[in-house]
Amino acid sequence: MRIPMVNLRIPLARTQDAWRHNLNQMDQRSQYLLGSQVVEFERELALAFRAKHAVGVSNGTTAIELCLRDAGITNQVVTTALTAPFTGVAIQAAGATPVFADVDPDTLLIDFENAANRVNRRIGAVVPVHLYGRPCDMAKWRPVVRSHGLVIVQDACQAHGALSAGKPFTAFSPYVAYSFYPTKNLGCLGDGGAIVTSRSRIASRLACLRDGGRKNGEQVSRMRGGINARLDEIHACYLRAFLPHLNTWNEERAKLAALYDALLEGVPAVRRLQSVPGSVNHLYVVRVKRRNRLRKYLAQLGIGSAVHYPVPLHLHPAFSDCKQKRGDLPVAEKAAKEIVSLPLWPGMTDSQVQEVAEKVRQFFRS
Ligand SMILES: Cc1ncc(COP(=O)(O)O)c(C=O)c1O
């Protein structure tokens, strides 16, 4: 691909002194799990995200799962139909059943009214997803949470550094789950994740749960539901090198997204998403007519693209337990047929964005 969807070489090259230094330190200590790289990374991440604690885990899916396990949620959980299937997989792994809500047609984030209307006595938790790096309006959830005693687990797997109404996500609930899948705004070179919280007791329970229910290698007798979900030291070496650059990289993404917005304005077949304050532009997504043909055309020209996500989760065979059928969530169903993610990464040049936008315009002109 001449212009791929993402290019991870640039962040790696920009930070190589730092990650090589961390890798050397790790090798000198010969401790490859729960050593000083993970401990330091957890401290640095909590500081960067204005929270008290961060607990490194093996991926974003287990981050969500462990939050639900810690909160004892085994009944039903409301989440958005437009998200990575892993959001639903995590809910199931915790022993609960997902119930899907529709999305807002302008932002593609969970539709608050639609979701709140699904809350009843069987619902134990809500998992709002800060999709594409765009934060949900978390303040709206406060009264619903209070009146129904709900737990909120925020899926921030695509939203490293994003804020809701100017506040860090931990201001709205004690469970915020992140993924460090390689292509994320903060990614490692494999699978990784973290839970960020400002509640000390929750952080110490989660630290046990991710290590099979152990504390400092000793089984904690009252701890049930532990799994092996540790973050590897080697990933922490890279994450520690990348973290100090996250804000700069997010600013680069914001500029590139604004350039796409300006270049695609006025193309009748392209519908841009409504901008959401506090977004970190994980993905640049637009809604288009003839989406699959456009993708083929771009691919022939050496331009990458992707669809996040082609099947709304209520229509996914893996989630048939939800008993929701085609037509139940019309906004998500329509959006899933139209959305396309265009290339975006820190280090991408303005002329690359111009080329992609020009080819999109060209496709619709023809
Ligand atoms: C919205 C969302 N939720 C959950 C996940 C799961 O994260 P991971 O792949 O690290 O398990 C991802 C990542 O793909 C995601 O994008």
The ligand as an ORCA input file, in Angstrom:
! r2SCAN-3c Opt
* xyz 0 1
  C     -13.942     -0.329     21.278
  C     -13.059     -1.489     21.632
  N     -13.367     -2.248     22.701
  C     -12.613     -3.293     23.063
  C     -11.474     -3.637     22.363
  C     -10.680     -4.822     22.787
  O      -9.337     -4.508     23.018
  P      -8.218     -5.642     22.803
  O      -8.101     -5.891     21.349
  O      -6.984     -5.036     23.387
  O      -8.668     -6.830     23.572
  C     -11.107     -2.869     21.257
  C      -9.896     -3.166     20.483
  O      -9.882     -3.743     19.464
  C     -11.924     -1.772     20.873
  O     -11.614     -1.023     19.798
*
